[in-house]
Amino acid sequence: MCITEYNEKTFVDGIRAEGRAEGREEGQNLLATVVQRLRKGETPEQIQASGVDYKTIELAQTIK
């Protein structure tokens, strides 16, 4: 085996898992931020105007 050889499937699976974990964390942070903004009195329209998708806002409203 050459030092430059590697198991491509294992490598790709590892990168994919890492990306999913980062995406999950990012989504949780966004949701927590939206919940905080709603609790501080911002309207869903104001939050959506800042670039947050409406599904995230709807979910945050159920948590609020």
Wavefront OBJ file of the C-alpha trace (Angstrom):
o trace
v 0.000 0.000 0.000
v 1.285 3.399 -0.922
v 1.160 6.220 1.628
v -1.065 8.229 -0.725
v -3.677 5.456 -0.943
v -6.725 5.680 1.271
v -10.169 4.205 1.605
v -12.265 6.738 -0.276
v -15.610 5.476 1.085
v -14.409 5.788 4.693
v -13.068 9.276 4.004
v -16.274 10.445 2.302
v -18.453 8.929 5.038
v -16.395 10.744 7.684
v -16.698 14.075 5.898
v -20.447 13.545 5.455
v -20.957 12.763 9.155
v -18.946 15.819 10.142
v -21.060 18.002 7.859
v -24.285 16.649 9.319
v -23.108 17.331 12.862
v -22.130 20.885 11.961
v -25.453 21.433 10.193
v -27.411 20.131 13.160
v -25.498 22.401 15.531
v -25.987 25.399 13.263
v -29.727 24.712 13.048
v -30.045 24.429 16.810
v -28.199 27.710 17.299
v -30.439 29.447 14.758
v -33.572 28.097 16.429
v -32.401 29.226 19.871
v -31.632 32.682 18.492
v -35.080 32.984 16.914
v -36.763 31.913 20.164
v -34.809 34.588 22.042
v -35.741 37.235 19.484
v -39.432 36.314 19.751
v -39.255 36.484 23.557
v -37.723 39.963 23.300
v -40.743 41.109 21.305
v -39.643 40.953 17.687
v -42.406 39.998 15.272
v -42.110 37.019 12.931
v -42.116 39.462 10.019
v -39.119 41.342 11.419
v -37.207 38.111 11.923
v -38.090 36.880 8.444
v -36.932 40.198 6.978
v -33.490 39.502 8.459
v -33.220 36.340 6.357
v -34.605 33.589 8.590
v -36.915 31.151 6.814
v -40.521 31.048 7.970
v -40.485 27.326 8.893
v -37.805 28.041 11.495
v -39.863 30.924 12.857
v -42.988 28.754 13.069
v -41.056 26.084 14.956
v -39.630 28.707 17.317
v -43.129 30.003 18.029
v -44.165 26.543 19.278
v -41.194 26.572 21.674
v -41.595 30.153 22.821
l 1 2 3 4 5 6 7 8 9 10 11 12 13 14 15 16 17 18 19 20 21 22 23 24 25 26 27 28 29 30 31 32 33 34 35 36 37 38 39 40 41 42 43 44 45 46 47 48 49 50 51 52 53 54 55 56 57 58 59 60 61 62 63 64
